[in-house]
Amino acid sequence: MLYRLLSIVQRQRTSPGWQTWSSARSSTSAAEAQSIALPAQAQVVICGGGIMGTSVAYHLSKMGWQDIVLLEQGRLAAGSTRFCAGILSTARHSSIEQKMADYSNKLYHQLEQETGIQTGYLRTGSISLAQTQDRLISLKRINSRLNVVGIPSEIISPKKVAELHPLLNVHDLVGAMHVPEDAVVSSADVALALASAASQNGVQIYDRTSVLHVLTKKGRVTGVDTDKGQIECQYFVNCAGQWAYELGLSSEEPVSIPLHACEHFYLLTRPCDAPLQSSTPTVVDADGRIYIRNWQGGVLSGGFEKNPKPIFTEGKNQLEIQNLREDWDHFEPLLSSLLRRMPGLESVEILKLVNCPETFTADMKCIMGESPVVQGYFVLAGMNSAGLSLGGGAGKLLAEWMVYGYPSENVWELDLQRFGALQGSRTFLRHRVMEVMPLIYDLKVPRWDFQTGRQLRTSPLYDRLDAQGARWMEKHGFERPKYFVPPNKDLLALEQSKTFYKPDWFDIVESEVKCCKEAVCVIDMSSFTKFEITSTGDQALESLQYLFSNDLDVPVGHIVHTGMLNEYGGHENDCSIARLTKRSFFMISPTDQQVHCWAWLHKYLPKDSNLLLEDVTWKYTALNLIGPRAVDVLSELSYAPMTPDHFPTLFCKEMSVGYANGIRVMSMTHTGEPGFMLYIPIEYALHVYNEVMSVGQKYGIRNAGYYALRSLRIEKFFAFWGQDLNTLTTPLECGGESRVKLEKGIDFIGRDALLQQKQTGVYKRLVMFILDDHDTDLDLWPWWGEPIYRNGKYAGKTTSSAYSYTLERHVCLGYVHNFSEDSGEEQVVTADFINRGEYEIDIAGHRFQAKAKLYPVTSFFTHKRRKDDVELSDFHGK
């Protein structure tokens, strides 16, 4: 009988909190199982007994919560956790995933000592191979980020690879990255160890118990209905893995969790002629699309093929995951790649081809956080084949979220609320995961875009702009123009251009930026999230004054740059608000904040029938007219004076443009350049656009895209939410003091935290860096996440960057910290501390000198209207 790779540890559980009917207690009859009653109530019910559910239970119990019930429909660790390949890797592109994996590694390392349960943890190290120079650059970028957070790693030569793993063929390699503290471990045993520790801390665990649906009342979790009865609870955690999607939809108030399963293959061999040592490093050959690890002297090897096979599109499958049907024809390309990398395996007997389901998400990042529609409903699922590496850290962050209200790290890129309902389509998910699974090992060049599930949300101008050469990117399902390809450019070459160096669209964006500064450009920005808040009395103003940090009691027609803060003073939102009437406000927020903003407003706005919140995103097309001649175009179309004397900065007025009435015209551009935003009822969009382009011809008008906008906003030191601003950054840390009504005696969420921070000082500061010795044509470009060094010491990371065509330099934004040389603890960051430092930006291991600025370099700019100074605090997001 074949040895099962990752068998579940069969031990008698003696803790009174452990109620299990697994094969470890085969003497327990079905009748006895049915007779064990569930508790009538609990504070938390967790669904899922894999590594995610047990990790959440473990960490909640460690943080002091004990009234917890964990339910598993089959046996503990018998889902995808059981089939996990057992590779723990910290070499990840995402900073938050790096931190989660590092925490997981440290947790699993000590788990056996804590629980007495053997987990098979062995620190083997890992080697990531590079067959191309671009792959090596990608590894160098990861290596730089690992080193600054204390994870040992180094770039090594092919010769060193052969020394570390003699059976590898290295003739086609250009280099590799070695991470010596990566490990292998039995994921099923880790889950059981976590469950055992949680049980010792009071968590009650019941297997063979299915959750039928979650009970809700008035938008809150009230309990769960199971096949063995109901449990009242305040919190529910969906850790159901591949079943999380169906479980979410089965709630009384459906919760969309966009994930989908694919078949995942790996093979097991008998021991090699010279059996591999247990300390043999794991290998990731991403260019060959495979991973390899030692397994009992032989090899365990799988990968992520280019043509994955989605499964279970029709819905829920068996309770416990069984090995699915072998498909050697499908696995053949990965097998060929393995034999090229390890030719000595030709003579080794293959034991088994494992085929198991793995869940993938719509954007290749896991899903965690609270549902936007049901308070108290939390999710941790969709691990994209990285459940073991991320499980420990993810469970800790979600537990913090539940216990303290916020996780200790910025997890927006993983937050369930980053998705809208449109990503919940089963057809969309089936097609998207067929793209996502290969992308795990595809080369991640900057600014790549998904190709599936496109044209879901489009502006009324989409076809018109597409015909004029628009190249598109997607944000929150909305198509947005990146730039416009001139008729004489090779469109195909631009589409296929992928590089870490100077991109082929450089000259195109330069001409768009130049037009914005010298004439007038039009950017379709319809994707912005748009809300209207109205009331019959003063309820709207009173409520918004408490929710927003800036003073909204301004004259009708005025625009205020502001944001919603959490109780710690961090940015939950970043927006512009126009006061349309005394009792009506128009809110403009970043594109990907549509769900999050709606949930936050719903959570804190009073339940008052006289107060109305409406999402009007779909009602308006937004055109951004940028440039000194924008005033001439709009004056001619509206027959109204648009000069600053008649239409001051940060002002909003409903006007006629061409034949169309009711156009909301705002004197701001989100770039610091002169111009106007036009919010146009969608039925008038094409007419207004045509009129603007027709009249603008004499003024040199042209279309522009978001890449030009990015260059303009970064050179003016405008921070964007989701990149430079997040829930852990406060206005005082990013130069946003002018957007906070601290001195007006008006209470708002986060005020106490900001008053305290103002007294004690800030521990990080957003800084603008201008690269000095960087050759734009020959050197690698900065994109984001590059380490910042101050006086030779690590001080932070960049958050965004762009080439400034005005300064003819690269500009990066990033936070500078003041780490104590003795203890490593953070100290107060002052303007003097920033100004006295010598700075370098590390791009893939090469450091470039940079000048640090706390304010934009206005002396370089052509346009020096007072508007630049007024809009310096315009941190409006994407």
JOLINKA-V416856 format. One record per backbone hydrogen bond with DSSP energy under -0.5 kcal/mol. CO is the residue of the C=O (numbers start at 1). NH is the residue of the N-H. If there is no record, write none. Layout:
BEGIN
[[CO | NH] [CO | NH]]
END
This chain:
BEGIN
[[3 | 5] [4 | 7] [5 | 7] [9 | 11] [12 | 14] [15 | 18] [17 | 19] [17 | 205] [18 | 20] [19 | 207] [22 | 25] [23 | 26] [25 | 28] [27 | 29] [29 | 33] [30 | 34] [31 | 35] [32 | 36] [33 | 36] [35 | 37] [40 | 232] [43 | 234] [43 | 235] [44 | 69] [45 | 237] [46 | 48] [46 | 71] [47 | 239] [49 | 77] [50 | 54] [51 | 55] [52 | 56] [53 | 57] [54 | 58] [55 | 59] [56 | 60] [57 | 61] [58 | 62] [59 | 63] [60 | 65] [61 | 64] [66 | 68] [67 | 43] [67 | 44] [68 | 204] [69 | 46] [69 | 71] [70 | 206] [71 | 48] [72 | 209] [74 | 208] [75 | 78] [78 | 321] [79 | 82] [79 | 83] [80 | 83] [80 | 84] [81 | 84] [86 | 88] [86 | 185] [87 | 89] [88 | 183] [90 | 92] [94 | 98] [95 | 99] [96 | 100] [97 | 101] [98 | 102] [99 | 103] [100 | 104] [100 | 393] [101 | 105] [102 | 106] [103 | 107] [104 | 108] [105 | 109] [106 | 110] [107 | 110] [107 | 111] [108 | 112] [110 | 114] [111 | 115] [112 | 116] [116 | 118] [119 | 186] [122 | 124] [122 | 184] [125 | 282] [126 | 179] [127 | 129] [127 | 284] [128 | 177] [130 | 174] [130 | 175] [132 | 136] [133 | 137] [134 | 138] [135 | 139] [136 | 140] [137 | 141] [138 | 142] [139 | 143] [140 | 144] [141 | 145] [142 | 146] [143 | 147] [144 | 148] [145 | 149] [146 | 149] [146 | 151] [147 | 150] [150 | 152] [154 | 178] [156 | 176] [157 | 161] [158 | 162] [159 | 163] [160 | 164] [161 | 165] [165 | 168] [168 | 170] [170 | 173] [175 | 130] [176 | 156] [177 | 128] [177 | 179] [178 | 154] [178 | 180] [179 | 126] [179 | 182] [182 | 125] [183 | 88] [184 | 122] [185 | 187] [186 | 190] [187 | 191] [188 | 192] [189 | 193] [190 | 194] [191 | 195] [192 | 196] [193 | 197] [194 | 198] [195 | 199] [196 | 200] [197 | 201] [198 | 203] [199 | 202] [204 | 70] [205 | 19] [206 | 72] [210 | 212] [210 | 227] [213 | 225] [214 | 252] [215 | 222] [215 | 223] [217 | 220] [219 | 375] [220 | 217] [222 | 233] [223 | 215] [224 | 226] [224 | 231] [225 | 212] [225 | 213] [226 | 229] [229 | 226] [231 | 224] [232 | 42] [235 | 45] [236 | 238] [236 | 378] [237 | 47] [237 | 239] [238 | 380] [240 | 243] [241 | 244] [243 | 247] [244 | 248] [245 | 249] [246 | 250] [248 | 251] [248 | 255] [252 | 254] [255 | 257] [257 | 259] [258 | 362] [260 | 360] [261 | 311] [262 | 358] [264 | 356] [265 | 303] [266 | 354] [267 | 301] [268 | 351] [268 | 352] [273 | 275] [277 | 280] [282 | 127] [283 | 285] [283 | 292] [284 | 129] [284 | 286] [285 | 288] [285 | 289] [285 | 290] [286 | 289] [289 | 304] [290 | 285] [291 | 302] [292 | 283] [293 | 300] [295 | 298] [297 | 272] [297 | 276] [298 | 295] [299 | 269] [300 | 293] [301 | 267] [302 | 291] [303 | 305] [308 | 310] [309 | 263] [311 | 261] [312 | 315] [327 | 331] [328 | 332] [331 | 334] [331 | 335] [332 | 336] [333 | 337] [334 | 338] [335 | 339] [336 | 340] [337 | 341] [338 | 342] [341 | 169] [342 | 345] [343 | 346] [344 | 347] [345 | 348] [349 | 270] [352 | 268] [352 | 354] [354 | 266] [355 | 324] [356 | 264] [358 | 262] [359 | 384] [359 | 385] [360 | 260] [361 | 364] [367 | 381] [368 | 416] [369 | 379] [374 | 377] [375 | 221] [376 | 236] [376 | 378] [377 | 371] [378 | 238] [379 | 369] [381 | 367] [383 | 386] [386 | 390] [387 | 391] [388 | 392] [390 | 394] [391 | 395] [392 | 396] [393 | 397] [394 | 398] [395 | 399] [396 | 400] [397 | 401] [398 | 402] [399 | 403] [400 | 404] [400 | 405] [400 | 406] [401 | 405] [409 | 411] [411 | 414] [411 | 415] [412 | 415] [414 | 368] [415 | 418] [416 | 419] [417 | 596] [420 | 423] [421 | 424] [422 | 425] [425 | 429] [426 | 430] [427 | 431] [428 | 432] [429 | 433] [430 | 434] [431 | 435] [432 | 435] [432 | 436] [433 | 437] [435 | 439] [436 | 440] [437 | 440] [438 | 441] [438 | 442] [443 | 445] [445 | 448] [457 | 479] [459 | 462] [461 | 465] [462 | 466] [463 | 467] [464 | 468] [465 | 468] [465 | 470] [466 | 469] [469 | 485] [471 | 482] [471 | 483] [473 | 480] [475 | 478] [477 | 457] [478 | 475] [480 | 473] [481 | 706] [482 | 707] [482 | 708] [483 | 471] [484 | 486] [486 | 489] [489 | 491] [490 | 494] [491 | 495] [492 | 496] [493 | 497] [494 | 497] [500 | 781] [503 | 506] [505 | 509] [506 | 510] [507 | 511] [508 | 512] [509 | 513] [510 | 514] [511 | 515] [512 | 516] [513 | 517] [514 | 518] [515 | 519] [519 | 629] [520 | 702] [521 | 626] [522 | 704] [523 | 525] [523 | 624] [525 | 528] [529 | 589] [530 | 616] [530 | 617] [531 | 587] [532 | 534] [532 | 614] [533 | 585] [534 | 612] [538 | 542] [539 | 543] [540 | 544] [541 | 545] [542 | 546] [543 | 547] [544 | 548] [546 | 749] [547 | 565] [549 | 741] [550 | 552] [552 | 554] [555 | 558] [557 | 652] [558 | 579] [560 | 562] [560 | 577] [562 | 575] [563 | 549] [564 | 572] [564 | 573] [566 | 569] [569 | 731] [570 | 566] [570 | 572] [574 | 590] [575 | 562] [576 | 588] [577 | 560] [578 | 580] [578 | 586] [579 | 557] [581 | 584] [583 | 535] [584 | 580] [584 | 581] [585 | 533] [585 | 587] [586 | 578] [587 | 531] [588 | 576] [589 | 529] [590 | 593] [591 | 594] [593 | 597] [594 | 598] [595 | 599] [596 | 600] [597 | 601] [598 | 602] [599 | 603] [600 | 604] [601 | 605] [606 | 608] [608 | 611] [610 | 536] [612 | 534] [614 | 532] [614 | 616] [616 | 619] [616 | 620] [617 | 620] [619 | 682] [621 | 623] [621 | 680] [622 | 525] [623 | 625] [623 | 678] [624 | 523] [624 | 626] [625 | 676] [626 | 521] [627 | 630] [629 | 633] [630 | 634] [631 | 635] [632 | 636] [633 | 637] [634 | 638] [635 | 639] [635 | 640] [637 | 658] [643 | 646] [643 | 647] [650 | 559] [651 | 667] [653 | 665] [655 | 663] [657 | 660] [660 | 657] [662 | 664] [663 | 655] [663 | 665] [664 | 679] [665 | 653] [666 | 668] [666 | 677] [667 | 650] [674 | 627] [676 | 625] [677 | 666] [677 | 679] [678 | 623] [678 | 680] [679 | 664] [680 | 621] [681 | 684] [681 | 685] [682 | 685] [684 | 688] [685 | 689] [686 | 690] [687 | 691] [688 | 692] [689 | 693] [690 | 694] [691 | 695] [692 | 696] [693 | 697] [694 | 697] [695 | 698] [696 | 699] [696 | 701] [697 | 700] [702 | 522] [705 | 708] [705 | 709] [706 | 710] [707 | 711] [708 | 712] [709 | 713] [710 | 714] [711 | 715] [712 | 716] [713 | 718] [714 | 717] [717 | 719] [720 | 723] [720 | 724] [720 | 725] [721 | 878] [725 | 722] [726 | 571] [726 | 729] [729 | 571] [730 | 733] [730 | 734] [731 | 734] [731 | 736] [733 | 766] [736 | 739] [737 | 740] [740 | 742] [741 | 744] [741 | 746] [742 | 745] [745 | 747] [748 | 751] [750 | 754] [751 | 755] [752 | 756] [753 | 757] [754 | 758] [755 | 759] [756 | 760] [757 | 761] [762 | 829] [763 | 818] [765 | 816] [767 | 769] [767 | 814] [768 | 853] [769 | 771] [769 | 812] [770 | 851] [773 | 775] [774 | 776] [775 | 779] [783 | 801] [786 | 798] [787 | 842] [788 | 795] [788 | 796] [789 | 791] [789 | 840] [790 | 793] [793 | 790] [795 | 817] [796 | 788] [797 | 815] [798 | 785] [800 | 813] [802 | 811] [803 | 805] [804 | 808] [804 | 809] [809 | 804] [810 | 771] [811 | 802] [812 | 769] [813 | 799] [813 | 800] [814 | 767] [816 | 765] [817 | 819] [818 | 827] [820 | 824] [825 | 820] [827 | 818] [828 | 830] [830 | 834] [831 | 835] [832 | 836] [834 | 837] [838 | 791] [839 | 850] [840 | 789] [841 | 843] [841 | 848] [842 | 844] [843 | 846] [845 | 847] [846 | 843] [848 | 841] [849 | 772] [849 | 773] [850 | 839] [851 | 770] [853 | 768] [856 | 858] [857 | 860] [858 | 861] [862 | 864] [865 | 868] [865 | 869] [866 | 870] [867 | 871] [869 | 872] [870 | 873] [871 | 874] [873 | 875]]
END
